C-alpha cells in the first residue's frame, strides 16, 4: 500500500473514532438530558462520519487500488495536496458548525469540494474505458 493511501485510511479510522465518540455524547444527552449544549455537535457528528470518514476512506482505497497504466500511480505530490486540503476543509467545516459560523462552514465545504475534484482529476487518467 502506498504511503499516501495508508495516511488516508489511518486518518479515516481516526475520524471514525471521533465520529463515534460524538455520537456517544449525543446519545448520552438524549438518555439523561444532561448538558443540552452537546446537541450543537450533531452537524459536526454528521460531517465527521459522512465526509471525513467515508470520503477519505474511499479516496485512500481508490488511490491504492485503481489501475496503474505503465505500472505507475503518478503524481503523488497531488495526492498529498488533496490529503491536506481535504482535512483542512473538514476541520474548517466542523469548526464553523460548532461555533455557529456559516462562512467558515462553507469555506470548509469548498476545501472539501476542491480536494475531491483534484482527486478525481488525478484518478481520471487511470481509468480505462
mmCIF file of the C-alpha atoms, coordinates in Angstrom:
data_MODEL
# 
_entry.id   MODEL 
# 
loop_
_atom_site.group_PDB 
_atom_site.id 
_atom_site.type_symbol 
_atom_site.label_atom_id 
_atom_site.label_alt_id 
_atom_site.label_comp_id 
_atom_site.label_asym_id 
_atom_site.label_entity_id 
_atom_site.label_seq_id 
_atom_site.pdbx_PDB_ins_code 
_atom_site.Cartn_x 
_atom_site.Cartn_y 
_atom_site.Cartn_z 
_atom_site.occupancy 
_atom_site.B_iso_or_equiv 
_atom_site.pdbx_formal_charge 
_atom_site.auth_seq_id 
_atom_site.auth_comp_id 
_atom_site.auth_asym_id 
_atom_site.auth_atom_id 
_atom_site.pdbx_PDB_model_num 
ATOM 1   C CA . UNK A 1 1   ? 0.000   0.000  0.000   1.00 0.00 ? 1   UNK A CA 1 
ATOM 2   C CA . UNK A 1 2   ? 1.439   3.409  -0.903  1.00 0.00 ? 2   UNK A CA 1 
ATOM 3   C CA . UNK A 1 3   ? 2.252   5.774  1.932   1.00 0.00 ? 3   UNK A CA 1 
ATOM 4   C CA . UNK A 1 4   ? -0.434  8.288  0.879   1.00 0.00 ? 4   UNK A CA 1 
ATOM 5   C CA . UNK A 1 5   ? -3.109  5.586  0.909   1.00 0.00 ? 5   UNK A CA 1 
ATOM 6   C CA . UNK A 1 6   ? -2.012  4.466  4.352   1.00 0.00 ? 6   UNK A CA 1 
ATOM 7   C CA . UNK A 1 7   ? -2.338  8.037  5.648   1.00 0.00 ? 7   UNK A CA 1 
ATOM 8   C CA . UNK A 1 8   ? -5.773  8.429  4.069   1.00 0.00 ? 8   UNK A CA 1 
ATOM 9   C CA . UNK A 1 9   ? -7.001  5.175  5.624   1.00 0.00 ? 9   UNK A CA 1 
ATOM 10  C CA . UNK A 1 10  ? -5.455  5.827  9.040   1.00 0.00 ? 10  UNK A CA 1 
ATOM 11  C CA . UNK A 1 11  ? -6.941  9.310  9.151   1.00 0.00 ? 11  UNK A CA 1 
ATOM 12  C CA . UNK A 1 12  ? -10.305 7.922  8.087   1.00 0.00 ? 12  UNK A CA 1 
ATOM 13  C CA . UNK A 1 13  ? -10.304 5.496  11.002  1.00 0.00 ? 13  UNK A CA 1 
ATOM 14  C CA . UNK A 1 14  ? -9.326  8.271  13.416  1.00 0.00 ? 14  UNK A CA 1 
ATOM 15  C CA . UNK A 1 15  ? -12.297 10.257 12.143  1.00 0.00 ? 15  UNK A CA 1 
ATOM 16  C CA . UNK A 1 16  ? -14.472 7.183  12.635  1.00 0.00 ? 16  UNK A CA 1 
ATOM 17  C CA . UNK A 1 17  ? -13.376 7.090  16.273  1.00 0.00 ? 17  UNK A CA 1 
ATOM 18  C CA . UNK A 1 18  ? -14.103 10.808 16.668  1.00 0.00 ? 18  UNK A CA 1 
ATOM 19  C CA . UNK A 1 19  ? -17.491 10.425 14.971  1.00 0.00 ? 19  UNK A CA 1 
ATOM 20  C CA . UNK A 1 20  ? -18.488 7.520  17.195  1.00 0.00 ? 20  UNK A CA 1 
ATOM 21  C CA . UNK A 1 21  ? -17.378 9.479  20.265  1.00 0.00 ? 21  UNK A CA 1 
ATOM 22  C CA . UNK A 1 22  ? -19.516 12.440 19.230  1.00 0.00 ? 22  UNK A CA 1 
ATOM 23  C CA . UNK A 1 23  ? -22.409 10.045 18.651  1.00 0.00 ? 23  UNK A CA 1 
ATOM 24  C CA . UNK A 1 24  ? -21.920 8.570  22.111  1.00 0.00 ? 24  UNK A CA 1 
ATOM 25  C CA . UNK A 1 25  ? -22.069 12.065 23.634  1.00 0.00 ? 25  UNK A CA 1 
ATOM 26  C CA . UNK A 1 26  ? -25.269 12.778 21.733  1.00 0.00 ? 26  UNK A CA 1 
ATOM 27  C CA . UNK A 1 27  ? -26.827 9.518  22.931  1.00 0.00 ? 27  UNK A CA 1 
ATOM 28  C CA . UNK A 1 28  ? -25.723 10.255 26.489  1.00 0.00 ? 28  UNK A CA 1 
ATOM 29  C CA . UNK A 1 29  ? -27.517 13.597 26.329  1.00 0.00 ? 29  UNK A CA 1 
ATOM 30  C CA . UNK A 1 30  ? -30.600 12.012 24.796  1.00 0.00 ? 30  UNK A CA 1 
ATOM 31  C CA . UNK A 1 31  ? -30.785 9.469  27.597  1.00 0.00 ? 31  UNK A CA 1 
ATOM 32  C CA . UNK A 1 32  ? -30.003 11.745 30.533  1.00 0.00 ? 32  UNK A CA 1 
ATOM 33  C CA . UNK A 1 33  ? -30.839 15.282 29.448  1.00 0.00 ? 33  UNK A CA 1 
ATOM 34  C CA . UNK A 1 34  ? -27.500 16.358 30.927  1.00 0.00 ? 34  UNK A CA 1 
ATOM 35  C CA . UNK A 1 35  ? -25.591 19.100 29.060  1.00 0.00 ? 35  UNK A CA 1 
ATOM 36  C CA . UNK A 1 36  ? -28.090 20.194 26.392  1.00 0.00 ? 36  UNK A CA 1 
ATOM 37  C CA . UNK A 1 37  ? -25.299 22.181 24.666  1.00 0.00 ? 37  UNK A CA 1 
ATOM 38  C CA . UNK A 1 38  ? -23.995 18.856 23.350  1.00 0.00 ? 38  UNK A CA 1 
ATOM 39  C CA . UNK A 1 39  ? -26.847 18.835 20.813  1.00 0.00 ? 39  UNK A CA 1 
ATOM 40  C CA . UNK A 1 40  ? -24.952 21.511 18.850  1.00 0.00 ? 40  UNK A CA 1 
ATOM 41  C CA . UNK A 1 41  ? -22.471 18.771 17.924  1.00 0.00 ? 41  UNK A CA 1 
ATOM 42  C CA . UNK A 1 42  ? -24.990 16.915 15.731  1.00 0.00 ? 42  UNK A CA 1 
ATOM 43  C CA . UNK A 1 43  ? -23.908 18.628 12.454  1.00 0.00 ? 43  UNK A CA 1 
ATOM 44  C CA . UNK A 1 44  ? -20.242 18.060 13.338  1.00 0.00 ? 44  UNK A CA 1 
ATOM 45  C CA . UNK A 1 45  ? -21.021 14.395 14.036  1.00 0.00 ? 45  UNK A CA 1 
ATOM 46  C CA . UNK A 1 46  ? -22.569 14.017 10.578  1.00 0.00 ? 46  UNK A CA 1 
ATOM 47  C CA . UNK A 1 47  ? -19.698 15.904 8.916   1.00 0.00 ? 47  UNK A CA 1 
ATOM 48  C CA . UNK A 1 48  ? -17.058 13.758 10.559  1.00 0.00 ? 48  UNK A CA 1 
ATOM 49  C CA . UNK A 1 49  ? -18.741 10.463 9.734   1.00 0.00 ? 49  UNK A CA 1 
ATOM 50  C CA . UNK A 1 50  ? -20.017 11.213 6.237   1.00 0.00 ? 50  UNK A CA 1 
ATOM 51  C CA . UNK A 1 51  ? -17.230 13.365 4.826   1.00 0.00 ? 51  UNK A CA 1 
ATOM 52  C CA . UNK A 1 52  ? -14.142 12.787 6.910   1.00 0.00 ? 52  UNK A CA 1 
ATOM 53  C CA . UNK A 1 53  ? -14.501 9.052  7.398   1.00 0.00 ? 53  UNK A CA 1 
ATOM 54  C CA . UNK A 1 54  ? -16.384 7.795  4.369   1.00 0.00 ? 54  UNK A CA 1 
ATOM 55  C CA . UNK A 1 55  ? -14.982 10.021 1.619   1.00 0.00 ? 55  UNK A CA 1 
ATOM 56  C CA . UNK A 1 56  ? -11.428 9.895  2.922   1.00 0.00 ? 56  UNK A CA 1 
ATOM 57  C CA . UNK A 1 57  ? -11.535 6.107  3.169   1.00 0.00 ? 57  UNK A CA 1 
ATOM 58  C CA . UNK A 1 58  ? -12.827 5.917  -0.415  1.00 0.00 ? 58  UNK A CA 1 
ATOM 59  C CA . UNK A 1 59  ? -10.053 8.209  -1.669  1.00 0.00 ? 59  UNK A CA 1 
ATOM 60  C CA . UNK A 1 60  ? -7.368  6.253  0.150   1.00 0.00 ? 60  UNK A CA 1 
ATOM 61  C CA . UNK A 1 61  ? -8.533  2.904  -1.160  1.00 0.00 ? 61  UNK A CA 1 
ATOM 62  C CA . UNK A 1 62  ? -9.105  4.392  -4.618  1.00 0.00 ? 62  UNK A CA 1 
ATOM 63  C CA . UNK A 1 63  ? -5.559  5.734  -4.853  1.00 0.00 ? 63  UNK A CA 1 
ATOM 64  C CA . UNK A 1 64  ? -4.235  2.343  -3.818  1.00 0.00 ? 64  UNK A CA 1 
ATOM 65  C CA . UNK A 1 65  ? -6.398  0.086  -5.952  1.00 0.00 ? 65  UNK A CA 1 
ATOM 66  C CA . UNK A 1 66  ? -7.151  1.920  -9.213  1.00 0.00 ? 66  UNK A CA 1 
ATOM 67  C CA . UNK A 1 67  ? -5.307  0.533  -12.244 1.00 0.00 ? 67  UNK A CA 1 
ATOM 68  C CA . UNK A 1 68  ? -1.828  1.838  -12.902 1.00 0.00 ? 68  UNK A CA 1 
ATOM 69  C CA . UNK A 1 69  ? -1.136  2.326  -16.608 1.00 0.00 ? 69  UNK A CA 1 
ATOM 70  C CA . UNK A 1 70  ? 2.530   1.599  -17.159 1.00 0.00 ? 70  UNK A CA 1 
ATOM 71  C CA . UNK A 1 71  ? 2.860   0.425  -13.549 1.00 0.00 ? 71  UNK A CA 1 
ATOM 72  C CA . UNK A 1 72  ? 2.877   3.997  -12.118 1.00 0.00 ? 72  UNK A CA 1 
ATOM 73  C CA . UNK A 1 73  ? 0.309   5.719  -9.934  1.00 0.00 ? 73  UNK A CA 1 
ATOM 74  C CA . UNK A 1 74  ? 1.613   9.120  -10.954 1.00 0.00 ? 74  UNK A CA 1 
ATOM 75  C CA . UNK A 1 75  ? 1.524   12.440 -9.170  1.00 0.00 ? 75  UNK A CA 1 
ATOM 76  C CA . UNK A 1 76  ? 1.970   11.505 -5.518  1.00 0.00 ? 76  UNK A CA 1 
ATOM 77  C CA . UNK A 1 77  ? 2.513   15.193 -4.738  1.00 0.00 ? 77  UNK A CA 1 
ATOM 78  C CA . UNK A 1 78  ? -1.012  15.997 -5.928  1.00 0.00 ? 78  UNK A CA 1 
ATOM 79  C CA . UNK A 1 79  ? -2.443  13.270 -3.700  1.00 0.00 ? 79  UNK A CA 1 
ATOM 80  C CA . UNK A 1 80  ? -0.666  14.773 -0.690  1.00 0.00 ? 80  UNK A CA 1 
ATOM 81  C CA . UNK A 1 81  ? -2.142  18.171 -1.583  1.00 0.00 ? 81  UNK A CA 1 
ATOM 82  C CA . UNK A 1 82  ? -5.573  16.514 -1.752  1.00 0.00 ? 82  UNK A CA 1 
ATOM 83  C CA . UNK A 1 83  ? -4.959  14.986 1.690   1.00 0.00 ? 83  UNK A CA 1 
ATOM 84  C CA . UNK A 1 84  ? -4.024  18.346 3.215   1.00 0.00 ? 84  UNK A CA 1 
ATOM 85  C CA . UNK A 1 85  ? -6.786  20.379 1.569   1.00 0.00 ? 85  UNK A CA 1 
ATOM 86  C CA . UNK A 1 86  ? -9.445  17.796 2.381   1.00 0.00 ? 86  UNK A CA 1 
ATOM 87  C CA . UNK A 1 87  ? -8.508  17.562 6.054   1.00 0.00 ? 87  UNK A CA 1 
ATOM 88  C CA . UNK A 1 88  ? -8.221  21.336 6.383   1.00 0.00 ? 88  UNK A CA 1 
ATOM 89  C CA . UNK A 1 89  ? -11.679 21.589 4.826   1.00 0.00 ? 89  UNK A CA 1 
ATOM 90  C CA . UNK A 1 90  ? -13.093 19.073 7.280   1.00 0.00 ? 90  UNK A CA 1 
ATOM 91  C CA . UNK A 1 91  ? -11.654 20.933 10.257  1.00 0.00 ? 91  UNK A CA 1 
ATOM 92  C CA . UNK A 1 92  ? -12.907 24.291 8.965   1.00 0.00 ? 92  UNK A CA 1 
ATOM 93  C CA . UNK A 1 93  ? -16.394 22.881 8.352   1.00 0.00 ? 93  UNK A CA 1 
ATOM 94  C CA . UNK A 1 94  ? -16.562 21.265 11.787  1.00 0.00 ? 94  UNK A CA 1 
ATOM 95  C CA . UNK A 1 95  ? -15.262 24.418 13.495  1.00 0.00 ? 95  UNK A CA 1 
ATOM 96  C CA . UNK A 1 96  ? -17.812 26.516 11.623  1.00 0.00 ? 96  UNK A CA 1 
ATOM 97  C CA . UNK A 1 97  ? -20.639 24.205 12.654  1.00 0.00 ? 97  UNK A CA 1 
ATOM 98  C CA . UNK A 1 98  ? -19.609 24.089 16.310  1.00 0.00 ? 98  UNK A CA 1 
ATOM 99  C CA . UNK A 1 99  ? -19.037 27.855 16.562  1.00 0.00 ? 99  UNK A CA 1 
ATOM 100 C CA . UNK A 1 100 ? -22.104 28.727 14.510  1.00 0.00 ? 100 UNK A CA 1 
ATOM 101 C CA . UNK A 1 101 ? -20.156 30.497 11.736  1.00 0.00 ? 101 UNK A CA 1 
ATOM 102 C CA . UNK A 1 102 ? -21.738 29.636 8.369   1.00 0.00 ? 102 UNK A CA 1 
ATOM 103 C CA . UNK A 1 103 ? -18.963 31.336 6.372   1.00 0.00 ? 103 UNK A CA 1 
ATOM 104 C CA . UNK A 1 104 ? -16.355 29.103 7.977   1.00 0.00 ? 104 UNK A CA 1 
ATOM 105 C CA . UNK A 1 105 ? -18.509 26.059 7.289   1.00 0.00 ? 105 UNK A CA 1 
ATOM 106 C CA . UNK A 1 106 ? -18.847 26.991 3.606   1.00 0.00 ? 106 UNK A CA 1 
ATOM 107 C CA . UNK A 1 107 ? -15.103 27.618 3.306   1.00 0.00 ? 107 UNK A CA 1 
ATOM 108 C CA . UNK A 1 108 ? -14.523 24.157 4.729   1.00 0.00 ? 108 UNK A CA 1 
ATOM 109 C CA . UNK A 1 109 ? -17.006 22.610 2.318   1.00 0.00 ? 109 UNK A CA 1 
ATOM 110 C CA . UNK A 1 110 ? -15.317 24.459 -0.541  1.00 0.00 ? 110 UNK A CA 1 
ATOM 111 C CA . UNK A 1 111 ? -11.993 22.971 0.549   1.00 0.00 ? 111 UNK A CA 1 
ATOM 112 C CA . UNK A 1 112 ? -13.531 19.500 0.612   1.00 0.00 ? 112 UNK A CA 1 
ATOM 113 C CA . UNK A 1 113 ? -15.007 20.005 -2.840  1.00 0.00 ? 113 UNK A CA 1 
ATOM 114 C CA . UNK A 1 114 ? -11.703 21.249 -4.278  1.00 0.00 ? 114 UNK A CA 1 
ATOM 115 C CA . UNK A 1 115 ? -9.909  18.246 -2.803  1.00 0.00 ? 115 UNK A CA 1 
ATOM 116 C CA . UNK A 1 116 ? -12.416 15.779 -4.248  1.00 0.00 ? 116 UNK A CA 1 
ATOM 117 C CA . UNK A 1 117 ? -12.266 17.430 -7.679  1.00 0.00 ? 117 UNK A CA 1 
ATOM 118 C CA . UNK A 1 118 ? -8.448  17.288 -7.598  1.00 0.00 ? 118 UNK A CA 1 
ATOM 119 C CA . UNK A 1 119 ? -8.572  13.636 -6.598  1.00 0.00 ? 119 UNK A CA 1 
ATOM 120 C CA . UNK A 1 120 ? -10.989 12.792 -9.413  1.00 0.00 ? 120 UNK A CA 1 
ATOM 121 C CA . UNK A 1 121 ? -8.780  14.680 -11.885 1.00 0.00 ? 121 UNK A CA 1 
ATOM 122 C CA . UNK A 1 122 ? -5.796  12.660 -10.685 1.00 0.00 ? 122 UNK A CA 1 
ATOM 123 C CA . UNK A 1 123 ? -7.635  9.340  -10.826 1.00 0.00 ? 123 UNK A CA 1 
ATOM 124 C CA . UNK A 1 124 ? -9.444  10.006 -14.109 1.00 0.00 ? 124 UNK A CA 1 
ATOM 125 C CA . UNK A 1 125 ? -6.463  9.219  -16.319 1.00 0.00 ? 125 UNK A CA 1 
ATOM 126 C CA . UNK A 1 126 ? -6.009  5.924  -14.525 1.00 0.00 ? 126 UNK A CA 1 
ATOM 127 C CA . UNK A 1 127 ? -9.443  4.697  -15.557 1.00 0.00 ? 127 UNK A CA 1 
ATOM 128 C CA . UNK A 1 128 ? -9.726  2.763  -18.789 1.00 0.00 ? 128 UNK A CA 1 
ATOM 129 C CA . UNK A 1 129 ? -12.853 2.576  -20.860 1.00 0.00 ? 129 UNK A CA 1 
# 
